[in-house]
Amino acid sequence: MFTSVHRHCGVAFGNHPDRLVRIGRLLTKRLLIFLIALAPSVSLARDWHVSNAGNDDADGTTPATAFRSLQKAAGLVEPGDTVLIGDGTYTYTSPPNAGGSAVLKLTRSGRPEAWITWRAAPGARPEIRFTGWGGIEITASYQIIDGLSVTGGNDALTLLDALADAKNLRPNPRFNGNGITIDGRKSAPDAKPHHIIIRRATVAKCPGAGIAGLEMDHLTVEDCQVFENSWYCRYAASGITTLNNWTFDDAPGYHIVIRRNLVWNNKTLVPWERTGKLSDGNGILLDVTDVKKDGATNPNGDAVISPPPAAASASASTPTPAPTSAPAKPTRPEWKARALIANNVSAYNGGSGIHTFRTRHVDIVNNTTYWNGQVVGYQELFSNQCTDVVMLNNIIVPRPGGKVTSNSRNTDVRWDYNLYPAAQSVLTGPHDLVADPRFVSIHPDLREADFRLRPDSPARASGSPELPQPTDLAGLPRPADRAPNRGAYEQTSP
């Protein structure tokens, strides 16, 4: 049988080369037809341009034909595209959006191999300014925000007006808007946003949270400056927050990464509407990744606002319809991934420098916290009702009268190789140091401060090599051949 088949093949091809040519041409033709049919589903990555001098009637494909508004580009981007944003200030494009929606709403997702990038053009420093519910709102996935500034309206607000607004049933967005929000609360359970990177951003003066991730997964916030946020909102916000993480997959590695950020002077001055008391205003907060238990609610920004009263009926004889109850929200799956908070400086915040509440599986490594708890008196760095938290190589300096940490109903917390200036017994490790860290220069504005270590600092080369971080806050390499420094900086002063 084998011989017969072989012989047949020899007759078909070996003795008739013209048939081989015809078959080759037929296969080539069919391949071309297939590629042409496939072409509409294959898009090539392209650059879009937005400029203060642009025009939304232009094509946006070059700097000379840039769009004027960010949202124009948002309606055209496809997976793999990059939007390059020029110098200038960007705000609402039409009156209906003013005071309500976000300036930039990202609803189109990229793909794992083709992220969508929003980036400052080379040499440019674009700024998004908002007075409504937010600067950037992200409900899509595979998005990169790179080098943008988002500024809220705190400078034009007063605490007296914010306190008065907090008594109103319907909140005014002027007092409650977030800088950058990744928001999955209204998305279907299988359509929550995920894989978001926010880097080299400046988020400041927002009445609500600076950067908040709500019901999402796979978020990285790195090399950002986040300051003077959360002052006027009624929702107990913080500088950088994740809340109710919603599992996307079980991929290994960290799903939440908050690293190399400067975070300062975020605080709440308006009582949280759920308790009537001041709450949160933390520099960095990971909030509620476990499942709901004992009827407890989280203390950060997920309060449900009651609907406004129904409008009066046009006729006294016409009954007012009964209010319709909201459909039950789907049960949030327990988030079992891991989070990393590393190489940050968090200082002068109203709440904790770094805080975890009802959160599991967190590594808090090589951070520097300084004089936090300025409003609500929280401890510098602490976990509350958490499981599997590692706190290693941190420098923790409380304000006068403040405390280093707390240990409230935690399980499986590892604390070691931390440095703090006065002895404490709440959490201690065999390699802790009680000493002055000897910073180079301290200033309440972290853009003016220098929290590097002087050459005589005991925090130098005394940390643990466990959970090694490749770089410090300045992006310089951590050593591989000796013990790293404690705190956010590896290098010392010149």
C-alpha positions, 0 to 999 in steps of 0.5 A: 500500500505504501508503494502504491501511494508513493507511486501515485504521488510521483505520477501526479507531480513528478511527471506533470510539472505544469499541474504543480504550477497550476495548483500553486497559482490556485493556492496563492489566489485562495490565500489572497482572497482569505487575506482580503477577507481578513483585512477589515478585522486587522487594524494597524496601530496609528498615532492621533494628535490633540492640541490646544491649537487644533480643530475637531474638524481636522483629521487628527493624524499629524501635529499640523492637523490635530484635534482640539478635544481629547474626547474627539480622539477617544471616539476614534482610537482602536487597539494599539493606537497612541494619542499624543497630547500637546501643551495646554489646558484641556477641559469640557468641550460643550456646556452639557458636559460642564459640571457633570461628566468627566473631561475624558471618558475612555470606553474603548478597550485595547487588547492584550497585545495592543494597548491604547496609550494616552501620552504627553507629546514629546516635551509637552506638559498637557493639563486636564482641568475639571469642575465636574465629576472627574478629569479622566474616567476609565471604564475600558481595559488595556489603557495607558495614561502617561505624563498627563496632569489632572487638576481639580477645582479645590482652589476655587472652593471653600470648606464652608460651602463644601460643608453646606453642600454635604447637607444636600441630598443630591451632591454637587460634583464641584465638591466631589469629583475625582482626578482619575477614576477606573470605575467598574461599578456599572459594568457587567460582572464579566466586563469590569475594567482591567489592565490599566497603567497610570504613570508619570501623572500629576493629580492634584487639588481634586475635591474627591479622590486623586486616583481611584480604582473601583471594582477593577483588576490589574492596576499599576500606578507608578512615578506619579505625584498625587497631592492636595486631594480629597479635601471637600468630598462627602465620600471619605476619599484618599490620594490613591485608592483601590476599592472592591477589586473585581477578579479578572483572572488568576494570572501569577504576579502582582495585580495591583502595583503602587510604586515610586510615587510622591503622595502628600497633603491628601485629607478629608475636611468634610465628614463622611456621609455614612457616619457623620465623622471625618474619615480616611484622607489617606495617602495610599489605601487598599480597601476591601478585597475580602467578601462582605462579612458581618454586615460590615461596610467599608469606610471609603467612598462606596456609600449609595446616594439616596435618589432625590424626592419625586417631583410634585405631580401636576395634578393633586388627583394623580397619585405619585408612582411608588419608587422603583427599587434598584436591582440587586448588585451581583456578588463580588468574587473574592479577590485572591491576587497579590498587591505591591506598595513599594518605593513611595514617599507618603507624607503630611496626609490627613489619614495614614501614609499607607493603610489597608482595610479588609485586604489580603495578600499585600507586600508593603516594601521600601516605603517612607512615611512621614507625619501623617494622620494630620486630621483623623489621627490614624497611624502612619502605616497599618493594616486593619482586619487584614490577612497575609500582609508583609511590611518590610524595609520601611522608614516610618516617622510619626508626627509629634504624638502620632503612632507608628502602626496599629494591629486591629484584628489582623492575621498573618502579618509579617513586620520586620526590618522597619525603622522608626525613631521611637520605640513601640510594641504594637508590631516589632521585628527582630531586625527593626531599628529604633533610630533617626533616619537622617533625611537630607531635607524635609519640606511639607511640599514633597517637590521641595523635600529630599527624603534621601538618606544622609551618608551617616543614616542607619537605614543605609545598607541595613534592609532585607534582600527579601522581596527585592525591588529592582529600583528605588523611587528615583529609578536607580537600581537597588543592589544585588550584591549587598543589603538594600537601604531601608525606605524609598531611596537607595542612593545617598546625598552627593 
